[in-house]
Amino acid sequence: MDMHRNLLGEPPATRLPDHPEAREALAAADDPAAVAGRFPTYSAAWARLAENALEADEPVAAYAYARTGYHRGLDQLRRSGWKGHGPIPWDHEPNRGFLRALYALSTAADRIGDTEEAERCATFLRESSTEAAEALLK
């Protein structure tokens, strides 16, 4: 008998609510900063800012943007019933902003030498969504 098996099963997947106005604004924007300023709770805008900063070899700025998107996403996950663990499906588009911010946070932390944070975030990503980890941790 496995004494560590969770008899209650895995918690249900958490699906963040869609934010069509913010999504459309980001899709049309040349500058994600304007979208982040207009919709500060929209993790996808912060993730895009972090990704752009990583591409520009600005890991400290990327870390700040990613951390903001990550925390805004955590707030939304909790409001959506997430209890600190369980699946956050990549195939649900509104979840992708949080998952991309988490990946960018791991990458930026690694680039600034914060190995512990980089590993924690990469593990969190893998545990939250195998699909996101496969798509992002290439």
C-alpha positions in Angstrom: 0.0 0.0 0.0 1.3 3.5 -1.0 1.2 5.5 2.2 1.8 8.8 0.3 -0.9 8.4 -2.3 -3.4 11.2 -2.4 -6.8 9.4 -1.8 -8.7 12.6 -2.7 -7.3 12.8 -6.2 -5.9 15.8 -8.0 -7.8 19.1 -7.6 -9.8 20.2 -10.6 -8.0 22.2 -13.3 -8.1 26.0 -12.9 -9.2 28.0 -15.8 -8.8 31.8 -15.6 -11.6 33.9 -17.0 -11.1 35.4 -20.4 -10.5 39.1 -20.8 -11.4 39.8 -24.4 -10.8 43.5 -24.4 -7.2 43.1 -23.0 -6.5 40.1 -25.3 -7.6 42.1 -28.4 -5.6 45.2 -27.2 -2.5 43.1 -26.8 -2.9 41.4 -30.2 -3.2 44.9 -31.8 -0.4 46.5 -29.8 3.1 47.4 -31.0 4.0 48.2 -27.4 2.7 45.8 -24.7 3.6 48.5 -22.0 0.5 50.4 -23.0 -1.7 47.3 -22.6 -0.1 46.5 -19.2 -0.8 50.1 -18.1 -4.4 50.0 -19.3 -5.0 46.4 -18.0 -2.5 45.9 -15.1 -4.1 42.6 -14.0 -3.6 41.0 -17.5 -0.7 38.7 -17.1 -0.2 38.2 -20.9 0.8 41.8 -21.3 3.5 41.5 -18.5 4.6 38.2 -20.0 5.1 39.9 -23.4 7.1 42.7 -21.8 9.3 40.1 -20.1 9.8 38.2 -23.3 10.7 41.4 -25.1 13.2 42.3 -22.4 14.8 38.8 -22.5 15.2 39.2 -26.3 16.8 42.5 -25.7 19.2 40.9 -23.2 17.7 43.0 -20.3 17.3 40.2 -17.7 16.7 42.5 -14.7 13.8 44.3 -16.5 12.5 40.9 -17.7 12.6 39.7 -14.1 10.5 42.6 -12.9 8.0 42.3 -15.7 7.7 38.5 -15.3 7.4 38.8 -11.5 4.5 41.3 -11.9 2.7 39.0 -14.4 3.3 36.0 -12.2 1.8 37.7 -9.1 -1.1 39.2 -11.0 -1.8 35.6 -12.3 -1.5 34.1 -8.8 -4.1 36.6 -7.6 -6.5 35.6 -10.4 -5.9 31.9 -9.9 -6.8 32.2 -6.2 -9.9 34.1 -7.1 -10.8 31.3 -9.5 -10.6 28.7 -6.8 -7.0 27.5 -7.1 -5.6 26.3 -3.7 -1.9 26.5 -4.4 -1.6 23.4 -6.4 -3.3 21.5 -9.3 -3.4 21.8 -13.0 -3.4 25.1 -14.9 -4.1 23.9 -18.4 -2.0 25.4 -21.3 -4.8 24.7 -23.8 -7.0 27.2 -22.0 -5.8 30.4 -23.6 -6.5 32.7 -20.7 -4.1 30.6 -18.6 -1.2 31.2 -21.0 -0.3 34.7 -19.8 0.4 33.4 -16.3 2.2 30.3 -17.6 4.4 32.4 -19.9 5.1 34.9 -17.1 6.2 32.0 -14.9 8.5 30.7 -17.6 9.9 34.1 -18.2 10.5 34.5 -14.5 12.4 31.2 -14.4 14.5 32.3 -17.4 15.2 35.8 -16.1 16.1 34.4 -12.7 18.6 32.1 -14.3 20.1 34.9 -16.3 20.7 37.0 -13.2 22.2 34.1 -11.3 19.3 33.3 -9.0 19.5 29.6 -9.6 17.1 28.6 -6.7 14.3 30.9 -8.1 14.9 29.7 -11.6 14.6 26.0 -10.5 11.5 26.7 -8.3 9.7 28.4 -11.2 10.6 25.7 -13.7 9.4 23.1 -11.3 6.2 25.0 -10.7 5.6 25.3 -14.5 6.1 21.6 -15.0 3.8 20.7 -12.1 1.1 23.2 -13.3 1.1 22.2 -17.0 3.1 19.5 -18.7 1.9 21.0 -22.0 3.2 24.5 -21.1 6.5 23.1 -19.9 6.9 21.2 -23.2 6.0 24.3 -25.2 8.1 26.7 -23.3 11.1 24.8 -21.7 12.6 23.9 -25.1 
